[in-house]
Each structure stands twice: as C-alpha cells, then as structure tokens.
Amino acid sequence: MGGAVVFDDIAPDLSTLSRVELEGVKKELGEDPYGWRDLLGVWRAIQQQFRNFRYFEHVQNPPGVGLAIRLK
C-alpha cells in the first residue's frame, strides 16, 4: 500500500517579523524537548526516522512545502 503526506509552511519567513513579534512566536512555540526548533526540524526528523518514504521539499522560498510518498 502506498500513501502520501504533505507538510505546508515548513520554512516560514521570520525575517519580516519585528523583534517583539519574533519573541511572541518563540513564546507560542513553547519548550523544545526534542530540539526540532520548528516545523522544518520536525520534517527533517521524520525523514530520518521513516526511511520507507521518498521525500521532496521546496524550502528556498517561504513558506515552503514538503511531500513524502510511501514506497512499498
């Protein structure tokens, strides 16, 4: 059986935020016990753990997108 997973907004452009807004984003994200930092970190951790998928990503231009296709 195959399948697909899509991650959206994996590389947001935080450079446009003011210092106060950036601090608000960090506070909203909360603790980071796994060291993922952000959704891009989660996406990369998934790639390491689940080798039975083929991964495609576009992160050069925010907001970024990731696609994973499950292999047999």
Backbone as numpy.savetxt, mean C-alpha at the origin, in Angstrom:
# Nx Ny Nz CAx CAy CAz Cx Cy Cz
-8.02 -22.77 -8.88 -8.85 -21.58 -8.88 -7.98 -20.33 -8.88
-8.39 -19.37 -9.64 -7.67 -18.11 -9.70 -8.38 -17.05 -8.88
-7.92 -15.86 -8.99 -8.52 -14.75 -8.27 -7.67 -13.52 -8.42
-8.20 -12.39 -8.02 -7.47 -11.13 -8.13 -7.76 -10.26 -6.91
-6.76 -9.46 -6.55 -6.89 -8.50 -5.46 -6.38 -7.16 -5.99
-7.11 -6.09 -5.71 -6.70 -4.75 -6.13 -6.55 -3.87 -4.90
-5.42 -3.19 -4.80 -5.19 -2.20 -3.75 -5.16 -0.84 -4.43
-5.92 0.09 -3.91 -5.97 1.45 -4.46 -5.34 2.40 -3.46
-4.80 3.49 -3.95 -4.20 4.53 -3.11 -3.02 4.01 -2.28
-2.16 3.18 -2.90 -1.03 2.64 -2.15 0.14 3.62 -2.07
0.10 4.68 -2.84 1.19 5.66 -2.82 0.64 7.08 -2.85
-0.05 7.51 -1.80 -0.61 8.86 -1.80 0.49 9.92 -1.77
0.19 11.08 -2.29 1.15 12.20 -2.32 0.97 13.02 -1.05
1.80 12.74 -0.05 1.72 13.46 1.21 2.49 14.78 1.17
3.22 15.03 0.09 4.02 16.25 0.01 3.15 17.51 -0.10
1.90 17.35 -0.47 1.02 18.51 -0.61 0.38 18.92 0.70
0.56 18.11 1.76 -0.06 18.41 3.04 0.79 19.39 3.84
0.12 20.21 4.60 0.83 21.09 5.52 1.39 20.26 6.67
2.25 20.85 7.45 2.84 20.15 8.60 1.76 19.68 9.58
0.78 20.52 9.81 -0.32 20.18 10.73 -1.13 19.02 10.16
-1.44 19.08 8.87 -2.21 18.00 8.23 -1.43 16.69 8.26
-0.13 16.75 8.01 0.71 15.56 8.04 0.73 14.93 9.43
0.83 15.76 10.46 0.78 15.25 11.84 -0.56 14.60 12.12
-1.64 15.17 11.58 -2.97 14.58 11.74 -3.07 13.21 11.08
-2.47 13.08 9.91 -2.47 11.79 9.21 -1.70 10.76 10.04
-0.54 11.13 10.55 0.26 10.21 11.36 -0.50 9.79 12.61
-1.20 10.75 13.23 -1.97 10.44 14.43 -3.13 9.50 14.09
-3.77 9.73 12.96 -4.89 8.89 12.54 -4.43 7.46 12.25
-3.23 7.32 11.69 -2.70 5.98 11.39 -2.43 5.19 12.66
-2.06 5.86 13.73 -1.85 5.20 15.01 -0.55 4.41 15.06
-0.51 3.45 15.99 0.68 2.63 16.20 0.98 1.81 14.95
2.23 1.43 14.79 2.67 0.64 13.63 3.48 -0.55 14.13
2.84 -1.53 14.78 3.58 -2.63 15.38 4.32 -3.51 14.38
3.88 -3.54 13.14 4.52 -4.40 12.13 5.55 -3.66 11.28
5.67 -2.36 11.46 6.63 -1.58 10.69 6.22 -1.36 9.24
4.92 -1.40 8.97 4.44 -1.22 7.61 4.45 0.24 7.18
4.34 1.16 8.08 4.30 2.60 7.86 3.04 3.09 7.17
2.65 2.46 6.07 1.51 2.92 5.29 0.97 1.77 4.45
0.01 2.04 3.59 -0.59 0.98 2.78 0.42 0.38 1.80
1.36 1.16 1.32 2.40 0.62 0.45 3.23 -0.42 1.20
3.48 -0.18 2.46 4.20 -1.16 3.28 3.42 -2.45 3.45
2.11 -2.34 3.63 1.26 -3.52 3.72 1.30 -4.29 2.40
1.20 -3.57 1.30 1.24 -4.17 -0.04 2.55 -4.94 -0.23
3.66 -4.36 0.16 4.97 -5.03 0.02 5.08 -6.24 0.94
4.52 -6.17 2.13 4.54 -7.32 3.06 3.71 -8.47 2.48
2.60 -8.16 1.86 1.76 -9.18 1.23 2.54 -9.87 0.11
3.29 -9.10 -0.66 4.08 -9.69 -1.75 5.09 -10.70 -1.22
5.67 -10.41 -0.08 6.65 -11.31 0.52 6.00 -12.58 1.07
4.81 -12.44 1.62 4.17 -13.58 2.28 3.43 -14.50 1.32
2.81 -13.94 0.30 1.99 -14.74 -0.61 2.65 -14.82 -1.97
3.47 -15.84 -2.15 4.27 -16.01 -3.38 3.46 -16.61 -4.52
2.24 -17.08 -4.25 1.44 -17.71 -5.30 0.59 -16.70 -6.08
0.99 -15.44 -6.05 0.34 -14.38 -6.82 1.37 -13.73 -7.74
0.92 -13.20 -8.83 1.74 -12.36 -9.71 1.32 -10.93 -9.41
2.30 -10.07 -9.10 2.01 -8.70 -8.65 2.37 -7.67 -9.70
1.50 -6.68 -9.83 1.71 -5.54 -10.70 1.40 -4.29 -9.88
2.19 -3.26 -10.06 1.92 -2.02 -9.31 2.34 -0.81 -10.12
1.67 0.28 -9.83 2.04 1.58 -10.40 2.06 2.57 -9.24
3.26 2.95 -8.83 3.39 3.84 -7.67 4.15 5.12 -8.01
4.55 5.30 -9.26 5.31 6.49 -9.63 4.48 7.77 -9.52
3.21 7.67 -9.85 2.32 8.83 -9.78 1.21 8.55 -8.77
1.14 9.36 -7.71 0.08 9.15 -6.72 -1.28 9.22 -7.38
-2.25 8.49 -6.91 -2.27 7.77 -5.64 -1.73 6.35 -5.71
-1.46 5.80 -6.85 -0.90 4.46 -6.97 -1.94 3.36 -6.89
-1.62 2.24 -7.53 -2.53 1.10 -7.53 -1.69 -0.18 -7.58
-2.20 -1.24 -6.96 -1.55 -2.54 -7.00 -2.55 -3.60 -7.39
-2.10 -4.57 -8.19 -2.96 -5.66 -8.65 -2.22 -6.96 -8.41
-2.91 -7.94 -7.82 -2.35 -9.26 -7.60 -3.26 -10.29 -8.24
-2.68 -11.16 -9.09 -3.41 -12.22 -9.74 -2.93 -13.55 -9.18
-3.86 -14.34 -8.67 -3.49 -15.63 -8.07 -3.14 -16.63 -9.17
-2.01 -17.29 -8.99 -1.58 -18.32 -9.91 -2.06 -19.67 -9.41
-2.11 -20.64 -10.28 -2.54 -21.99 -9.87 -1.54 -22.61 -8.92
